[in-house]
């Protein structure tokens, strides 16, 4: 199963969100992040605290409303 983390930095609500979704697009976890988190490197700590890690050799990819990366449970 391929899970993805989506760092949402643009949208209707202020601040940033970290959303973990499964391969069907269903939300597994959704975290509201501090307003200062706007880049993937800043979101890594929150990703780990939520029990997830980037997949081996995966890099964050730019999306229309933020960033996405494949993830696995820590």
mmCIF file as gemmi writes it, N, C-alpha and C atoms, coordinates in Angstrom:
data_model
loop_
_atom_site.group_PDB
_atom_site.id
_atom_site.type_symbol
_atom_site.label_atom_id
_atom_site.label_alt_id
_atom_site.label_comp_id
_atom_site.label_asym_id
_atom_site.label_entity_id
_atom_site.label_seq_id
_atom_site.pdbx_PDB_ins_code
_atom_site.Cartn_x
_atom_site.Cartn_y
_atom_site.Cartn_z
_atom_site.occupancy
_atom_site.B_iso_or_equiv
_atom_site.pdbx_formal_charge
_atom_site.auth_seq_id
_atom_site.auth_asym_id
_atom_site.pdbx_PDB_model_num
ATOM 1 N N . UNK Axp A 1 ? 0.843 -1.169 0 1 0 ? 1 A 1
ATOM 2 C CA . UNK Axp A 1 ? 0 0 0 1 0 ? 1 A 1
ATOM 3 C C . UNK Axp A 1 ? 0.892 1.236 0 1 0 ? 1 A 1
ATOM 4 N N . UNK Axp A 2 ? 0.608 2.178 -0.851 1 0 ? 2 A 1
ATOM 5 C CA . UNK Axp A 2 ? 1.393 3.41 -0.952 1 0 ? 2 A 1
ATOM 6 C C . UNK Axp A 2 ? 0.678 4.534 -0.213 1 0 ? 2 A 1
ATOM 7 N N . UNK Axp A 3 ? 1.298 5.019 0.838 1 0 ? 3 A 1
ATOM 8 C CA . UNK Axp A 3 ? 0.754 6.153 1.583 1 0 ? 3 A 1
ATOM 9 C C . UNK Axp A 3 ? 1.516 7.402 1.183 1 0 ? 3 A 1
ATOM 10 N N . UNK Axp A 4 ? 0.836 8.536 1.245 1 0 ? 4 A 1
ATOM 11 C CA . UNK Axp A 4 ? 1.459 9.806 0.896 1 0 ? 4 A 1
ATOM 12 C C . UNK Axp A 4 ? 1.209 10.835 1.98 1 0 ? 4 A 1
ATOM 13 N N . UNK Axp A 5 ? 2.213 11.678 2.204 1 0 ? 5 A 1
ATOM 14 C CA . UNK Axp A 5 ? 2.056 12.837 3.074 1 0 ? 5 A 1
ATOM 15 C C . UNK Axp A 5 ? 1.881 14.047 2.175 1 0 ? 5 A 1
ATOM 16 N N . UNK Axp A 6 ? 0.931 14.881 2.516 1 0 ? 6 A 1
ATOM 17 C CA . UNK Axp A 6 ? 0.655 16.092 1.748 1 0 ? 6 A 1
ATOM 18 C C . UNK Axp A 6 ? 0.785 17.27 2.707 1 0 ? 6 A 1
ATOM 19 N N . UNK Axp A 7 ? 1.791 18.078 2.496 1 0 ? 7 A 1
ATOM 20 C CA . UNK Axp A 7 ? 1.975 19.305 3.265 1 0 ? 7 A 1
ATOM 21 C C . UNK Axp A 7 ? 1.223 20.396 2.526 1 0 ? 7 A 1
ATOM 22 N N . UNK Axp A 8 ? 0.095 20.809 3.09 1 0 ? 8 A 1
ATOM 23 C CA . UNK Axp A 8 ? -0.749 21.823 2.459 1 0 ? 8 A 1
ATOM 24 C C . UNK Axp A 8 ? -0.361 23.18 3.028 1 0 ? 8 A 1
ATOM 25 N N . UNK Axp A 9 ? 0.163 24.053 2.161 1 0 ? 9 A 1
ATOM 26 C CA . UNK Axp A 9 ? 0.6 25.38 2.606 1 0 ? 9 A 1
ATOM 27 C C . UNK Axp A 9 ? -0.214 26.501 1.983 1 0 ? 9 A 1
ATOM 28 N N . UNK Axp A 10 ? -1.104 26.165 1.056 1 0 ? 10 A 1
ATOM 29 C CA . UNK Axp A 10 ? -1.944 27.17 0.399 1 0 ? 10 A 1
ATOM 30 C C . UNK Axp A 10 ? -3.377 26.667 0.408 1 0 ? 10 A 1
ATOM 31 N N . UNK Axp A 11 ? -4.285 27.559 0.635 1 0 ? 11 A 1
ATOM 32 C CA . UNK Axp A 11 ? -5.687 27.152 0.635 1 0 ? 11 A 1
ATOM 33 C C . UNK Axp A 11 ? -6.551 28.156 1.348 1 0 ? 11 A 1
ATOM 34 N N . UNK Axp A 12 ? -7.767 27.727 1.656 1 0 ? 12 A 1
ATOM 35 C CA . UNK Axp A 12 ? -8.74 28.624 2.276 1 0 ? 12 A 1
ATOM 36 C C . UNK Axp A 12 ? -8.419 28.932 3.731 1 0 ? 12 A 1
ATOM 37 N N . UNK Axp A 13 ? -7.904 27.941 4.468 1 0 ? 13 A 1
ATOM 38 C CA . UNK Axp A 13 ? -7.636 28.179 5.88 1 0 ? 13 A 1
ATOM 39 C C . UNK Axp A 13 ? -6.203 28.666 6.082 1 0 ? 13 A 1
ATOM 40 N N . UNK Axp A 14 ? -6.005 29.527 7.069 1 0 ? 14 A 1
ATOM 41 C CA . UNK Axp A 14 ? -4.645 30.008 7.342 1 0 ? 14 A 1
ATOM 42 C C . UNK Axp A 14 ? -3.813 28.898 7.973 1 0 ? 14 A 1
ATOM 43 N N . UNK Axp A 15 ? -2.519 28.985 7.84 1 0 ? 15 A 1
ATOM 44 C CA . UNK Axp A 15 ? -1.642 27.977 8.416 1 0 ? 15 A 1
ATOM 45 C C . UNK Axp A 15 ? -1.404 26.82 7.479 1 0 ? 15 A 1
ATOM 46 N N . UNK Axp A 16 ? -0.691 25.829 7.983 1 0 ? 16 A 1
ATOM 47 C CA . UNK Axp A 16 ? -0.333 24.655 7.188 1 0 ? 16 A 1
ATOM 48 C C . UNK Axp A 16 ? -0.941 23.406 7.805 1 0 ? 16 A 1
ATOM 49 N N . UNK Axp A 17 ? -1.129 22.397 6.962 1 0 ? 17 A 1
ATOM 50 C CA . UNK Axp A 17 ? -1.677 21.111 7.384 1 0 ? 17 A 1
ATOM 51 C C . UNK Axp A 17 ? -0.794 20.004 6.849 1 0 ? 17 A 1
ATOM 52 N N . UNK Axp A 18 ? -0.679 18.923 7.585 1 0 ? 18 A 1
ATOM 53 C CA . UNK Axp A 18 ? 0.007 17.729 7.124 1 0 ? 18 A 1
ATOM 54 C C . UNK Axp A 18 ? -1.037 16.622 7.091 1 0 ? 18 A 1
ATOM 55 N N . UNK Axp A 19 ? -1.31 16.112 5.893 1 0 ? 19 A 1
ATOM 56 C CA . UNK Axp A 19 ? -2.347 15.103 5.706 1 0 ? 19 A 1
ATOM 57 C C . UNK Axp A 19 ? -1.693 13.829 5.183 1 0 ? 19 A 1
ATOM 58 N N . UNK Axp A 20 ? -1.914 12.717 5.884 1 0 ? 20 A 1
ATOM 59 C CA . UNK Axp A 20 ? -1.428 11.415 5.437 1 0 ? 20 A 1
ATOM 60 C C . UNK Axp A 20 ? -2.613 10.692 4.816 1 0 ? 20 A 1
ATOM 61 N N . UNK Axp A 21 ? -2.429 10.213 3.569 1 0 ? 21 A 1
ATOM 62 C CA . UNK Axp A 21 ? -3.498 9.512 2.857 1 0 ? 21 A 1
ATOM 63 C C . UNK Axp A 21 ? -3.012 8.141 2.399 1 0 ? 21 A 1
ATOM 64 N N . UNK Axp A 22 ? -3.958 7.198 2.321 1 0 ? 22 A 1
ATOM 65 C CA . UNK Axp A 22 ? -3.614 5.874 1.807 1 0 ? 22 A 1
ATOM 66 C C . UNK Axp A 22 ? -3.675 5.873 0.29 1 0 ? 22 A 1
ATOM 67 N N . UNK Axp A 23 ? -3.465 4.701 -0.314 1 0 ? 23 A 1
ATOM 68 C CA . UNK Axp A 23 ? -3.405 4.608 -1.775 1 0 ? 23 A 1
ATOM 69 C C . UNK Axp A 23 ? -4.741 4.896 -2.453 1 0 ? 23 A 1
ATOM 70 N N . UNK Axp A 24 ? -5.826 4.902 -1.697 1 0 ? 24 A 1
ATOM 71 C CA . UNK Axp A 24 ? -7.144 5.233 -2.254 1 0 ? 24 A 1
ATOM 72 C C . UNK Axp A 24 ? -7.487 6.712 -2.064 1 0 ? 24 A 1
ATOM 73 N N . UNK Axp A 25 ? -6.611 7.44 -1.385 1 0 ? 25 A 1
ATOM 74 C CA . UNK Axp A 25 ? -6.851 8.854 -1.148 1 0 ? 25 A 1
ATOM 75 C C . UNK Axp A 25 ? -7.61 9.15 0.131 1 0 ? 25 A 1
ATOM 76 N N . UNK Axp A 26 ? -7.891 8.115 0.927 1 0 ? 26 A 1
ATOM 77 C CA . UNK Axp A 26 ? -8.592 8.306 2.198 1 0 ? 26 A 1
ATOM 78 C C . UNK Axp A 26 ? -7.625 8.857 3.241 1 0 ? 26 A 1
ATOM 79 N N . UNK Axp A 27 ? -8.087 9.823 4.004 1 0 ? 27 A 1
ATOM 80 C CA . UNK Axp A 27 ? -7.251 10.435 5.035 1 0 ? 27 A 1
ATOM 81 C C . UNK Axp A 27 ? -7.036 9.467 6.189 1 0 ? 27 A 1
ATOM 82 N N . UNK Axp A 28 ? -5.779 9.279 6.567 1 0 ? 28 A 1
ATOM 83 C CA . UNK Axp A 28 ? -5.407 8.458 7.716 1 0 ? 28 A 1
ATOM 84 C C . UNK Axp A 28 ? -5.169 9.364 8.92 1 0 ? 28 A 1
ATOM 85 N N . UNK Axp A 29 ? -4.426 10.428 8.716 1 0 ? 29 A 1
ATOM 86 C CA . UNK Axp A 29 ? -4.067 11.377 9.769 1 0 ? 29 A 1
ATOM 87 C C . UNK Axp A 29 ? -4.067 12.782 9.192 1 0 ? 29 A 1
ATOM 88 N N . UNK Axp A 30 ? -4.533 13.736 9.987 1 0 ? 30 A 1
ATOM 89 C CA . UNK Axp A 30 ? -4.507 15.14 9.567 1 0 ? 30 A 1
ATOM 90 C C . UNK Axp A 30 ? -4.039 15.97 10.751 1 0 ? 30 A 1
ATOM 91 N N . UNK Axp A 31 ? -2.968 16.728 10.555 1 0 ? 31 A 1
ATOM 92 C CA . UNK Axp A 31 ? -2.392 17.536 11.627 1 0 ? 31 A 1
ATOM 93 C C . UNK Axp A 31 ? -2.355 19.002 11.239 1 0 ? 31 A 1
ATOM 94 N N . UNK Axp A 32 ? -2.803 19.851 12.142 1 0 ? 32 A 1
ATOM 95 C CA . UNK Axp A 32 ? -2.64 21.29 11.938 1 0 ? 32 A 1
ATOM 96 C C . UNK Axp A 32 ? -1.245 21.646 12.438 1 0 ? 32 A 1
ATOM 97 N N . UNK Axp A 33 ? -0.475 22.316 11.603 1 0 ? 33 A 1
ATOM 98 C CA . UNK Axp A 33 ? 0.901 22.667 11.94 1 0 ? 33 A 1
ATOM 99 C C . UNK Axp A 33 ? 0.999 24.138 12.334 1 0 ? 33 A 1
ATOM 100 N N . UNK Axp A 34 ? 2.063 24.504 13.041 1 0 ? 34 A 1
ATOM 101 C CA . UNK Axp A 34 ? 2.277 25.918 13.355 1 0 ? 34 A 1
ATOM 102 C C . UNK Axp A 34 ? 2.36 26.743 12.065 1 0 ? 34 A 1
ATOM 103 N N . UNK Axp A 35 ? 1.954 27.996 12.145 1 0 ? 35 A 1
ATOM 104 C CA . UNK Axp A 35 ? 1.969 28.887 10.974 1 0 ? 35 A 1
ATOM 105 C C . UNK Axp A 35 ? 3.367 29.038 10.379 1 0 ? 35 A 1
ATOM 106 N N . UNK Axp A 36 ? 4.391 28.813 11.18 1 0 ? 36 A 1
ATOM 107 C CA . UNK Axp A 36 ? 5.768 28.974 10.701 1 0 ? 36 A 1
ATOM 108 C C . UNK Axp A 36 ? 6.215 27.841 9.779 1 0 ? 36 A 1
ATOM 109 N N . UNK Axp A 37 ? 5.478 26.737 9.741 1 0 ? 37 A 1
ATOM 110 C CA . UNK Axp A 37 ? 5.851 25.596 8.895 1 0 ? 37 A 1
ATOM 111 C C . UNK Axp A 37 ? 5.334 25.836 7.481 1 0 ? 37 A 1
ATOM 112 N N . UNK Axp A 38 ? 6.261 26.105 6.567 1 0 ? 38 A 1
ATOM 113 C CA . UNK Axp A 38 ? 5.888 26.377 5.175 1 0 ? 38 A 1
ATOM 114 C C . UNK Axp A 38 ? 6.706 25.572 4.174 1 0 ? 38 A 1
ATOM 115 N N . UNK Axp A 39 ? 7.714 24.84 4.648 1 0 ? 39 A 1
ATOM 116 C CA . UNK Axp A 39 ? 8.608 24.071 3.779 1 0 ? 39 A 1
ATOM 117 C C . UNK Axp A 39 ? 8.683 22.626 4.266 1 0 ? 39 A 1
ATOM 118 N N . UNK Axp A 40 ? 8.938 21.679 3.358 1 0 ? 40 A 1
ATOM 119 C CA . UNK Axp A 40 ? 9.023 20.271 3.745 1 0 ? 40 A 1
ATOM 120 C C . UNK Axp A 40 ? 10.019 19.982 4.867 1 0 ? 40 A 1
ATOM 121 N N . UNK Axp A 41 ? 11.178 20.605 4.833 1 0 ? 41 A 1
ATOM 122 C CA . UNK Axp A 41 ? 12.176 20.351 5.877 1 0 ? 41 A 1
ATOM 123 C C . UNK Axp A 41 ? 11.623 20.694 7.258 1 0 ? 41 A 1
ATOM 124 N N . UNK Axp A 42 ? 10.781 21.706 7.329 1 0 ? 42 A 1
ATOM 125 C CA . UNK Axp A 42 ? 10.17 22.101 8.599 1 0 ? 42 A 1
ATOM 126 C C . UNK Axp A 42 ? 9.09 21.111 9.032 1 0 ? 42 A 1
ATOM 127 N N . UNK Axp A 43 ? 8.481 20.412 8.092 1 0 ? 43 A 1
ATOM 128 C CA . UNK Axp A 43 ? 7.397 19.471 8.391 1 0 ? 43 A 1
ATOM 129 C C . UNK Axp A 43 ? 7.912 18.099 8.807 1 0 ? 43 A 1
ATOM 130 N N . UNK Axp A 44 ? 9.174 17.801 8.522 1 0 ? 44 A 1
ATOM 131 C CA . UNK Axp A 44 ? 9.733 16.473 8.814 1 0 ? 44 A 1
ATOM 132 C C . UNK Axp A 44 ? 9.559 16.08 10.28 1 0 ? 44 A 1
ATOM 133 N N . UNK Axp A 45 ? 9.825 16.997 11.198 1 0 ? 45 A 1
ATOM 134 C CA . UNK Axp A 45 ? 9.697 16.714 12.633 1 0 ? 45 A 1
ATOM 135 C C . UNK Axp A 45 ? 8.271 16.291 12.964 1 0 ? 45 A 1
ATOM 136 N N . UNK Axp A 46 ? 7.301 17.001 12.427 1 0 ? 46 A 1
ATOM 137 C CA . UNK Axp A 46 ? 5.896 16.703 12.696 1 0 ? 46 A 1
ATOM 138 C C . UNK Axp A 46 ? 5.488 15.374 12.063 1 0 ? 46 A 1
ATOM 139 N N . UNK Axp A 47 ? 6.046 15.073 10.913 1 0 ? 47 A 1
ATOM 140 C CA . UNK Axp A 47 ? 5.794 13.8 10.239 1 0 ? 47 A 1
ATOM 141 C C . UNK Axp A 47 ? 6.269 12.647 11.131 1 0 ? 47 A 1
ATOM 142 N N . UNK Axp A 48 ? 7.479 12.766 11.676 1 0 ? 48 A 1
ATOM 143 C CA . UNK Axp A 48 ? 8.033 11.729 12.552 1 0 ? 48 A 1
ATOM 144 C C . UNK Axp A 48 ? 7.239 11.615 13.845 1 0 ? 48 A 1
ATOM 145 N N . UNK Axp A 49 ? 6.837 12.746 14.419 1 0 ? 49 A 1
ATOM 146 C CA . UNK Axp A 49 ? 6.053 12.726 15.654 1 0 ? 49 A 1
ATOM 147 C C . UNK Axp A 49 ? 4.71 12.035 15.453 1 0 ? 49 A 1
ATOM 148 N N . UNK Axp A 50 ? 4.181 12.082 14.24 1 0 ? 50 A 1
ATOM 149 C CA . UNK Axp A 50 ? 2.903 11.432 13.927 1 0 ? 50 A 1
ATOM 150 C C . UNK Axp A 50 ? 3.089 9.95 13.599 1 0 ? 50 A 1
ATOM 151 N N . UNK Axp A 51 ? 4.351 9.474 13.597 1 0 ? 51 A 1
ATOM 152 C CA . UNK Axp A 51 ? 4.618 8.059 13.371 1 0 ? 51 A 1
ATOM 153 C C . UNK Axp A 51 ? 4.89 7.668 11.935 1 0 ? 51 A 1
ATOM 154 N N . UNK Axp A 52 ? 5.328 8.626 11.12 1 0 ? 52 A 1
ATOM 155 C CA . UNK Axp A 52 ? 5.587 8.375 9.699 1 0 ? 52 A 1
ATOM 156 C C . UNK Axp A 52 ? 6.982 8.842 9.32 1 0 ? 52 A 1
ATOM 157 N N . UNK Axp A 53 ? 7.525 8.233 8.263 1 0 ? 53 A 1
ATOM 158 C CA . UNK Axp A 53 ? 8.82 8.627 7.702 1 0 ? 53 A 1
ATOM 159 C C . UNK Axp A 53 ? 8.71 8.641 6.187 1 0 ? 53 A 1
ATOM 160 N N . UNK Axp A 54 ? 9.538 9.469 5.56 1 0 ? 54 A 1
ATOM 161 C CA . UNK Axp A 54 ? 9.598 9.434 4.091 1 0 ? 54 A 1
ATOM 162 C C . UNK Axp A 54 ? 10.046 8.053 3.643 1 0 ? 54 A 1
ATOM 163 N N . UNK Axp A 55 ? 9.507 7.578 2.532 1 0 ? 55 A 1
ATOM 164 C CA . UNK Axp A 55 ? 9.956 6.31 1.954 1 0 ? 55 A 1
ATOM 165 C C . UNK Axp A 55 ? 11.422 6.446 1.562 1 0 ? 55 A 1
ATOM 166 N N . UNK Axp A 56 ? 12.116 5.314 1.529 1 0 ? 56 A 1
ATOM 167 C CA . UNK Axp A 56 ? 13.539 5.309 1.188 1 0 ? 56 A 1
ATOM 168 C C . UNK Axp A 56 ? 13.785 6.052 -0.116 1 0 ? 56 A 1
ATOM 169 N N . UNK Axp A 57 ? 14.701 6.959 -0.094 1 0 ? 57 A 1
ATOM 170 C CA . UNK Axp A 57 ? 15.132 7.796 -1.227 1 0 ? 57 A 1
ATOM 171 C C . UNK Axp A 57 ? 14.03 8.669 -1.834 1 0 ? 57 A 1
ATOM 172 N N . UNK Axp A 58 ? 12.894 8.793 -1.16 1 0 ? 58 A 1
ATOM 173 C CA . UNK Axp A 58 ? 11.813 9.655 -1.671 1 0 ? 58 A 1
ATOM 174 C C . UNK Axp A 58 ? 12.113 11.117 -1.354 1 0 ? 58 A 1
ATOM 175 N N . UNK Axp A 59 ? 11.78 11.976 -2.275 1 0 ? 59 A 1
ATOM 176 C CA . UNK Axp A 59 ? 11.952 13.42 -2.104 1 0 ? 59 A 1
ATOM 177 C C . UNK Axp A 59 ? 10.587 14.097 -2.196 1 0 ? 59 A 1
ATOM 178 N N . UNK Axp A 60 ? 10.445 15.203 -1.502 1 0 ? 60 A 1
ATOM 179 C CA . UNK Axp A 60 ? 9.215 15.988 -1.578 1 0 ? 60 A 1
ATOM 180 C C . UNK Axp A 60 ? 9.061 16.538 -2.99 1 0 ? 60 A 1
ATOM 181 N N . UNK Axp A 61 ? 7.84 16.513 -3.499 1 0 ? 61 A 1
ATOM 182 C CA . UNK Axp A 61 ? 7.52 17.021 -4.828 1 0 ? 61 A 1
ATOM 183 C C . UNK Axp A 61 ? 6.523 18.161 -4.685 1 0 ? 61 A 1
ATOM 184 N N . UNK Axp A 62 ? 6.728 19.226 -5.444 1 0 ? 62 A 1
ATOM 185 C CA . UNK Axp A 62 ? 5.852 20.4 -5.394 1 0 ? 62 A 1
ATOM 186 C C . UNK Axp A 62 ? 4.474 20.041 -5.933 1 0 ? 62 A 1
ATOM 187 N N . UNK Axp A 63 ? 3.435 20.511 -5.251 1 0 ? 63 A 1
ATOM 188 C CA . UNK Axp A 63 ? 2.044 20.359 -5.684 1 0 ? 63 A 1
ATOM 189 C C . UNK Axp A 63 ? 1.432 21.751 -5.791 1 0 ? 63 A 1
ATOM 190 N N . UNK Axp A 64 ? 0.249 21.852 -6.376 1 0 ? 64 A 1
ATOM 191 C CA . UNK Axp A 64 ? -0.412 23.15 -6.53 1 0 ? 64 A 1
ATOM 192 C C . UNK Axp A 64 ? -0.613 23.863 -5.199 1 0 ? 64 A 1
ATOM 193 N N . UNK Axp A 65 ? -0.888 23.109 -4.151 1 0 ? 65 A 1
ATOM 194 C CA . UNK Axp A 65 ? -1.196 23.711 -2.855 1 0 ? 65 A 1
ATOM 195 C C . UNK Axp A 65 ? -0.174 23.373 -1.771 1 0 ? 65 A 1
ATOM 196 N N . UNK Axp A 66 ? 1.001 22.897 -2.166 1 0 ? 66 A 1
ATOM 197 C CA . UNK Axp A 66 ? 2.023 22.569 -1.173 1 0 ? 66 A 1
ATOM 198 C C . UNK Axp A 66 ? 3.02 21.558 -1.691 1 0 ? 66 A 1
ATOM 199 N N . UNK Axp A 67 ? 3.185 20.455 -0.937 1 0 ? 67 A 1
ATOM 200 C CA . UNK Axp A 67 ? 4.198 19.443 -1.249 1 0 ? 67 A 1
ATOM 201 C C . UNK Axp A 67 ? 3.649 18.056 -0.943 1 0 ? 67 A 1
ATOM 202 N N . UNK Axp A 68 ? 4.132 17.019 -1.647 1 0 ? 68 A 1
ATOM 203 C CA . UNK Axp A 68 ? 3.75 15.634 -1.375 1 0 ? 68 A 1
ATOM 204 C C . UNK Axp A 68 ? 4.989 14.741 -1.378 1 0 ? 68 A 1
ATOM 205 N N . UNK Axp A 69 ? 4.898 13.63 -0.625 1 0 ? 69 A 1
ATOM 206 C CA . UNK Axp A 69 ? 5.988 12.658 -0.573 1 0 ? 69 A 1
ATOM 207 C C . UNK Axp A 69 ? 5.407 11.301 -0.157 1 0 ? 69 A 1
ATOM 208 N N . UNK Axp A 70 ? 5.917 10.194 -0.722 1 0 ? 70 A 1
ATOM 209 C CA . UNK Axp A 70 ? 5.512 8.872 -0.248 1 0 ? 70 A 1
ATOM 210 C C . UNK Axp A 70 ? 6.046 8.65 1.17 1 0 ? 70 A 1
ATOM 211 N N . UNK Axp A 71 ? 5.241 8.012 2.025 1 0 ? 71 A 1
ATOM 212 C CA . UNK Axp A 71 ? 5.645 7.774 3.409 1 0 ? 71 A 1
ATOM 213 C C . UNK Axp A 71 ? 5.352 6.333 3.819 1 0 ? 71 A 1
ATOM 214 N N . UNK Axp A 72 ? 6.037 5.905 4.879 1 0 ? 72 A 1
ATOM 215 C CA . UNK Axp A 72 ? 5.824 4.596 5.492 1 0 ? 72 A 1
ATOM 216 C C . UNK Axp A 72 ? 5.708 4.802 7.001 1 0 ? 72 A 1
ATOM 217 N N . UNK Axp A 73 ? 5.007 3.893 7.692 1 0 ? 73 A 1
ATOM 218 C CA . UNK Axp A 73 ? 4.958 4.013 9.154 1 0 ? 73 A 1
ATOM 219 C C . UNK Axp A 73 ? 6.365 3.908 9.735 1 0 ? 73 A 1
ATOM 220 N N . UNK Axp A 74 ? 6.642 4.686 10.777 1 0 ? 74 A 1
ATOM 221 C CA . UNK Axp A 74 ? 7.969 4.65 11.426 1 0 ? 74 A 1
ATOM 222 C C . UNK Axp A 74 ? 8.098 3.415 12.287 1 0 ? 74 A 1
